[in-house]
Amino acid sequence: MSKKTSMTPKAASRIQAAADRSGKNQAFKSRSMSTAAKKGK
């Protein structure tokens, strides 16, 4: 099991870029950006 880390805007951006390239995980992409925005405050 991987360790838990906070979702950072940089990590969310990486996830978004990967999802855009693959065309998959669009729902996860939006959730990750939302979480990063909340945690970044």
Distance bins in CASP14 RR format, pairs under 12 A and 6 or more apart:
PFRMAT RR
TARGET T0000
AUTHOR 0000-0000-0000
RMODE 2
METHOD distances of the structure
MODEL  1
5 11 1 0 0 1 0 0 0 0 0 0 0
5 35 0 0 0 0 0 1 0 0 0 0 0
5 36 0 0 0 0 0 1 0 0 0 0 0
5 39 0 0 0 0 0 1 0 0 0 0 0
6 12 0 0 0 0 0 1 0 0 0 0 0
6 32 0 0 0 0 0 1 0 0 0 0 0
6 35 0 0 0 0 1 0 0 0 0 0 0
6 36 0 0 0 0 1 0 0 0 0 0 0
6 38 0 0 0 0 0 1 0 0 0 0 0
6 39 1 0 1 0 0 0 0 0 0 0 0
6 40 0 0 0 0 1 0 0 0 0 0 0
7 13 0 0 0 0 0 1 0 0 0 0 0
7 14 0 0 0 0 0 1 0 0 0 0 0
7 15 0 0 0 0 1 0 0 0 0 0 0
7 16 0 0 0 0 0 1 0 0 0 0 0
7 28 0 0 0 0 0 1 0 0 0 0 0
7 29 0 0 0 0 0 1 0 0 0 0 0
7 31 0 0 0 0 1 0 0 0 0 0 0
7 32 1 0 1 0 0 0 0 0 0 0 0
7 33 0 0 0 0 1 0 0 0 0 0 0
7 34 0 0 0 0 1 0 0 0 0 0 0
7 35 1 0 1 0 0 0 0 0 0 0 0
7 36 1 0 1 0 0 0 0 0 0 0 0
7 37 0 0 0 0 1 0 0 0 0 0 0
7 38 0 0 0 0 1 0 0 0 0 0 0
7 39 1 0 1 0 0 0 0 0 0 0 0
7 40 0 0 0 0 1 0 0 0 0 0 0
8 14 0 0 0 0 1 0 0 0 0 0 0
8 15 0 0 0 0 0 1 0 0 0 0 0
8 32 0 0 0 0 0 1 0 0 0 0 0
8 33 0 0 0 0 0 1 0 0 0 0 0
8 35 0 0 0 0 1 0 0 0 0 0 0
8 36 1 0 0 1 0 0 0 0 0 0 0
8 37 0 0 0 0 0 1 0 0 0 0 0
8 38 0 0 0 0 0 1 0 0 0 0 0
8 39 1 0 0 1 0 0 0 0 0 0 0
8 40 1 0 0 1 0 0 0 0 0 0 0
9 15 0 0 0 0 0 1 0 0 0 0 0
9 16 0 0 0 0 0 1 0 0 0 0 0
9 32 0 0 0 0 1 0 0 0 0 0 0
9 33 0 0 0 0 1 0 0 0 0 0 0
9 34 0 0 0 0 0 1 0 0 0 0 0
9 35 0 0 0 0 0 1 0 0 0 0 0
9 36 1 0 1 0 0 0 0 0 0 0 0
9 37 1 0 0 1 0 0 0 0 0 0 0
9 38 0 0 0 0 0 1 0 0 0 0 0
9 39 0 0 0 0 1 0 0 0 0 0 0
9 40 1 0 0 1 0 0 0 0 0 0 0
9 41 0 0 0 0 0 1 0 0 0 0 0
10 16 0 0 0 0 0 1 0 0 0 0 0
10 17 0 0 0 0 0 1 0 0 0 0 0
10 32 0 0 0 0 0 1 0 0 0 0 0
10 33 0 0 0 0 0 1 0 0 0 0 0
10 36 0 0 0 0 1 0 0 0 0 0 0
10 39 0 0 0 0 0 1 0 0 0 0 0
10 40 0 0 0 0 0 1 0 0 0 0 0
11 17 0 0 0 0 0 1 0 0 0 0 0
11 18 0 0 0 0 0 1 0 0 0 0 0
11 29 0 0 0 0 0 1 0 0 0 0 0
11 32 1 0 0 1 0 0 0 0 0 0 0
11 33 0 0 0 0 0 1 0 0 0 0 0
11 35 0 0 0 0 1 0 0 0 0 0 0
11 36 1 0 0 1 0 0 0 0 0 0 0
11 39 0 0 0 0 0 1 0 0 0 0 0
11 40 0 0 0 0 0 1 0 0 0 0 0
12 18 0 0 0 0 0 1 0 0 0 0 0
12 19 0 0 0 0 0 1 0 0 0 0 0
12 28 0 0 0 0 0 1 0 0 0 0 0
12 29 0 0 0 0 1 0 0 0 0 0 0
12 30 0 0 0 0 1 0 0 0 0 0 0
12 31 0 0 0 0 1 0 0 0 0 0 0
12 32 1 0 1 0 0 0 0 0 0 0 0
12 33 1 0 1 0 0 0 0 0 0 0 0
12 34 0 0 0 0 1 0 0 0 0 0 0
12 35 1 0 0 1 0 0 0 0 0 0 0
12 36 1 1 0 0 0 0 0 0 0 0 0
12 37 1 0 0 1 0 0 0 0 0 0 0
12 38 0 0 0 0 0 1 0 0 0 0 0
12 39 0 0 0 0 1 0 0 0 0 0 0
12 40 0 0 0 0 1 0 0 0 0 0 0
13 19 0 0 0 0 0 1 0 0 0 0 0
13 20 0 0 0 0 0 1 0 0 0 0 0
13 29 0 0 0 0 0 1 0 0 0 0 0
13 32 0 0 0 0 1 0 0 0 0 0 0
13 33 0 0 0 0 1 0 0 0 0 0 0
13 36 0 0 0 0 1 0 0 0 0 0 0
13 37 0 0 0 0 0 1 0 0 0 0 0
14 20 0 0 0 0 0 1 0 0 0 0 0
14 21 0 0 0 0 0 1 0 0 0 0 0
14 29 0 0 0 0 0 1 0 0 0 0 0
14 32 0 0 0 0 1 0 0 0 0 0 0
14 33 0 0 0 0 0 1 0 0 0 0 0
14 36 0 0 0 0 0 1 0 0 0 0 0
15 21 0 0 0 0 0 1 0 0 0 0 0
15 22 0 0 0 0 0 1 0 0 0 0 0
15 24 0 0 0 0 0 1 0 0 0 0 0
15 25 1 0 0 1 0 0 0 0 0 0 0
15 26 0 0 0 0 0 1 0 0 0 0 0
15 27 0 0 0 0 0 1 0 0 0 0 0
15 28 1 0 0 1 0 0 0 0 0 0 0
15 29 1 0 0 1 0 0 0 0 0 0 0
15 30 0 0 0 0 0 1 0 0 0 0 0
15 31 0 0 0 0 1 0 0 0 0 0 0
15 32 1 0 1 0 0 0 0 0 0 0 0
15 33 0 0 0 0 1 0 0 0 0 0 0
15 34 0 0 0 0 0 1 0 0 0 0 0
15 35 0 0 0 0 0 1 0 0 0 0 0
15 36 0 0 0 0 1 0 0 0 0 0 0
16 22 0 0 0 0 0 1 0 0 0 0 0
16 23 0 0 0 0 0 1 0 0 0 0 0
16 25 0 0 0 0 1 0 0 0 0 0 0
16 26 0 0 0 0 1 0 0 0 0 0 0
16 28 0 0 0 0 1 0 0 0 0 0 0
16 29 1 0 1 0 0 0 0 0 0 0 0
16 30 0 0 0 0 1 0 0 0 0 0 0
16 31 0 0 0 0 0 1 0 0 0 0 0
16 32 1 0 0 1 0 0 0 0 0 0 0
16 33 1 0 0 1 0 0 0 0 0 0 0
16 34 0 0 0 0 0 1 0 0 0 0 0
16 36 0 0 0 0 1 0 0 0 0 0 0
17 23 0 0 0 0 0 1 0 0 0 0 0
17 25 0 0 0 0 0 1 0 0 0 0 0
17 29 0 0 0 0 1 0 0 0 0 0 0
17 32 0 0 0 0 0 1 0 0 0 0 0
17 33 0 0 0 0 0 1 0 0 0 0 0
18 24 0 0 0 0 1 0 0 0 0 0 0
18 25 1 0 0 1 0 0 0 0 0 0 0
18 26 0 0 0 0 0 1 0 0 0 0 0
18 28 0 0 0 0 1 0 0 0 0 0 0
18 29 0 0 0 0 1 0 0 0 0 0 0
18 32 0 0 0 0 0 1 0 0 0 0 0
19 25 1 0 1 0 0 0 0 0 0 0 0
19 26 1 0 0 1 0 0 0 0 0 0 0
19 27 0 0 0 0 1 0 0 0 0 0 0
19 28 1 0 0 1 0 0 0 0 0 0 0
19 29 1 0 1 0 0 0 0 0 0 0 0
19 30 0 0 0 0 1 0 0 0 0 0 0
19 31 0 0 0 0 0 1 0 0 0 0 0
19 32 0 0 0 0 1 0 0 0 0 0 0
19 33 0 0 0 0 0 1 0 0 0 0 0
20 26 0 0 0 0 1 0 0 0 0 0 0
20 29 1 0 0 1 0 0 0 0 0 0 0
20 30 0 0 0 0 0 1 0 0 0 0 0
20 33 0 0 0 0 0 1 0 0 0 0 0
21 29 0 0 0 0 0 1 0 0 0 0 0
22 28 0 0 0 0 0 1 0 0 0 0 0
22 29 0 0 0 0 0 1 0 0 0 0 0
23 29 0 0 0 0 1 0 0 0 0 0 0
25 31 0 0 0 0 1 0 0 0 0 0 0
25 32 0 0 0 0 1 0 0 0 0 0 0
25 33 0 0 0 0 0 1 0 0 0 0 0
26 32 0 0 0 0 0 1 0 0 0 0 0
26 33 0 0 0 0 0 1 0 0 0 0 0
27 33 0 0 0 0 0 1 0 0 0 0 0
27 34 0 0 0 0 0 1 0 0 0 0 0
28 34 0 0 0 0 0 1 0 0 0 0 0
28 35 0 0 0 0 0 1 0 0 0 0 0
29 35 0 0 0 0 0 1 0 0 0 0 0
29 36 0 0 0 0 0 1 0 0 0 0 0
30 36 0 0 0 0 0 1 0 0 0 0 0
30 37 0 0 0 0 0 1 0 0 0 0 0
31 37 0 0 0 0 0 1 0 0 0 0 0
31 38 0 0 0 0 0 1 0 0 0 0 0
32 38 0 0 0 0 0 1 0 0 0 0 0
32 39 0 0 0 0 0 1 0 0 0 0 0
33 39 0 0 0 0 0 1 0 0 0 0 0
33 40 0 0 0 0 0 1 0 0 0 0 0
34 40 0 0 0 0 0 1 0 0 0 0 0
35 41 0 0 0 0 0 1 0 0 0 0 0
END
